[in-house]
Amino acid sequence: MAFIDTVAEYTGMDVSVDDVQGFVDMAEAYLTDSGITKDETSPLYGLAVKMLVATWKDQKVPTGGVDVNAMGFAGILNKLKSAVPAVTT
């Protein structure tokens, strides 16, 4: 299943009607600005994106106005920030 489809399923959005990609792009930009490396294959990263999209969709909160502590998000951000990148040779 494509990443955008997993986000749509989690949030109850319809890819053919809702701007799921726009929300995903905003969430990924938020994470990047927070020092998180984009990795759509990471379950934790995927959850962070889904949580942001669900919050913004349901609460109609502007990108800069999300209260990450209210949704238990701070722990996820900290874990993602402390993740050791894979060593490639």
PAKE-42684 format. One record per residue (C-alpha): residue in three letters; x, y, z. Coordinates in steps of 0.5 Angstrom, whole numbers, padded with zeros to 4 digits, always signed. Example, Ala and Ser with C-alpha at 12.3 -4.5 7.8 and 13.67 -1.06 7.14 Angstrom:
REM residues 2
ALA+0025-0009+0016/SER+0027-0002+0014/
REM end
This chain:
REM residues 89
MET+0000+0000+0000/ALA+0003+0007-0002/PHE+0004+0012+0004/ILE-0001+0017+0002/ASP-0006+0011+0002/THR-0004+0009+0009/VAL-0005+0016+0011/ALA-0012+0017+0008/GLU-0014+0010+0012/TYR-0011+0013+0018/THR-0015+0019+0018/GLY-0021+0017+0014/MET-0019+0022+0008/ASP-0021+0020+0001/VAL-0015+0021-0003/SER-0020+0022-0009/VAL-0023+0028-0006/ASP-0019+0031+0000/ASP-0012+0034-0001/VAL-0009+0028+0003/GLN-0002+0030-0001/GLY-0002+0037+0001/PHE-0003+0035+0008/VAL+0003+0030+0008/ASP+0007+0035+0005/MET+0006+0040+0010/ALA+0007+0034+0016/GLU+0013+0032+0013/ALA+0016+0040+0012/TYR+0014+0040+0019/LEU+0018+0034+0021/THR+0024+0037+0017/ASP+0024+0043+0020/SER+0024+0040+0027/GLY+0030+0036+0025/ILE+0027+0030+0023/THR+0030+0026+0017/LYS+0024+0024+0012/ASP+0023+0016+0012/GLU+0017+0014+0010/THR+0019+0007+0011/SER+0020+0008+0019/PRO+0013+0006+0022/LEU+0015+0012+0028/TYR+0016+0017+0022/GLY+0009+0014+0019/LEU+0006+0015+0025/ALA+0008+0022+0026/VAL+0006+0024+0019/LYS-0001+0021+0021/MET-0002+0024+0027/LEU+0000+0031+0025/VAL-0005+0030+0019/ALA-0011+0028+0023/THR-0010+0033+0028/TRP-0010+0039+0022/LYS-0015+0035+0019/ASP-0020+0035+0025/GLN-0018+0041+0028/LYS-0017+0046+0022/VAL-0010+0048+0026/PRO-0005+0052+0022/THR+0001+0049+0021/GLY+0005+0053+0026/GLY-0001+0052+0031/VAL+0000+0045+0033/ASP+0000+0043+0040/VAL+0005+0037+0040/ASN+0004+0036+0047/ALA-0003+0035+0047/MET-0003+0029+0043/GLY+0003+0026+0046/PHE+0007+0028+0040/ALA+0013+0030+0043/GLY+0016+0023+0045/ILE+0015+0021+0038/LEU+0019+0027+0036/ASN+0025+0026+0041/LYS+0025+0019+0039/LEU+0026+0020+0032/LYS+0031+0026+0033/SER+0035+0021+0037/ALA+0035+0015+0032/VAL+0042+0013+0029/PRO+0042+0013+0022/ALA+0043+0007+0019/VAL+0051+0006+0017/THR+0052+0005+0009/THR+0058+0002+0006/
REM end
